[in-house]
């Protein structure tokens, strides 16, 4: 049982590390290439507008 728990925690840690790496890489690309930053901001604004229109509070 301890081995399964260890493997589960290891999997969660690796997934969190990979997710953080992807977010940091996306931020570096967005700062380096301004059209990507513009698309990212517009996408987040559209998503926020859609959530407010549906009535979901985040």
C-alpha positions, 0 to 999 in steps of 0.5 A: 500500500505504501508503494502505491501511495508513493507512486501516486504522490510521485505522479502528482508531483511530476504533473505539477512540475510539468504544469508549472514548466508549461506556464513559465514557458508560455509566459516567456514566449508571451513576453518575447513575442507580443502578438502571443501576449495580445492573443492571451489577454484577449482570450482571458477577457473573452473567457471572463465575459463568457463566464459573467454572461452565463452567471458563474462567479469565480 
